[in-house]
């Protein structure tokens, strides 16, 4: 029965790590990047963080499955020993953590979209050399 609580602690620890990484991503996203090299470096760092979170989420999912099996096995004992309320409290905390992470992830996505739109506004597409030559020829004919 103690395994149920141990798994909940592991789940909470994984979520706290994911939450910290998400906060760090936000810090990078709102940072004042001065040039393309800094932007590229920041994007690479964010990508590394995403990969790390993917691994944590994979481990988290596995532990959640273990928790569910143990809970199903010991549910009646938890109820009889009045431990179910303690369990509910811990599960509630975990659900709140998940909601907070989802909110932060959504906010990060919005920041990334805003940053992408800023970059698009800064992109200047130069005309091809053929277009420059044609424009020059037209200008010469007018003169």
Secondary structure by P-SEA (a helix, b strand, c coil): caaaaaaaaaaaaaaaaaaaaaaaaaaaaacccccaaaaaaaaaaaaaaaaaaaaaaaaaaaaaaaaaaaaaacaaaaaaacaaaaaaaaaaaaaaaaaaaaaaaaaaaaaaaaaaaaaaaaccccccaaaaaaaaaaaaaac
